[in-house]
Amino acid sequence: MKFIIHLIAYPGAGKYTIAKELCKDKQFKLFDNHIVNNVLFSLTDLSKSLPTFKDKYINKLYKTAFEYFEKIDIKENIVFTNFLENSKNDKKYLKMIKKFAKKANFLYMPVLLTPNTQTLLSRVQNEERKSKLKLTNPQIAQQVYNSVLIGIKDKNKMIIDNSNLSPEQVVKIIKNNLKKI
């Protein structure tokens, strides 16, 4: 059985760090949301709020990626990372990834990372985030944290408060859960 581990959380929650840790195991490959987003964000002023029309173009890029993935034979488990809020656009994206999982014969496992706001704000200001074109402005981050994460009803869903957990500890929890499925 092949899995899609979908790490979903607010900016600064550690999605990419945890995904990299998970991918130290060669049975996993990473498809980080910034691979897609940064195609557009590279010329965007990230010190301000992002334009709302960005979603239309980001979804086109994801749709193309999933069409490509369906045509190749992926042998490894896949780790996806995203911040998905409870919006029409993000629900559309979630539907797209679940459709891909089903078509490509992967078992979908969403993992919601839920560190507390204080932890998020301290992490989001890390200077290393700038080089990956990630959100670093704490005022904008606070506005983002006021939005509601996407609601997911899935029997394989995990919720992990990683406020005080290392990436290694989170990976251990995820892998233990995979064994139970």
Secondary structure, DSSP 8 states (H G I E B T S, - for coil): -EEEEEEE--TTSSHHHHHHHHTTSTTEEEE-HHHHHHHHHTTS-TTS---TTHHHHHHHHHHHHHHHHHHS---SEEEEEE--BSSHHHHHHHHHHHHHHHHTTEEEEEEEE---HHHHHHHHT-THHHHTT----HHHHHHHHTS-B-----TT-EEE--TT--HHHHHHHHHHHHHH-
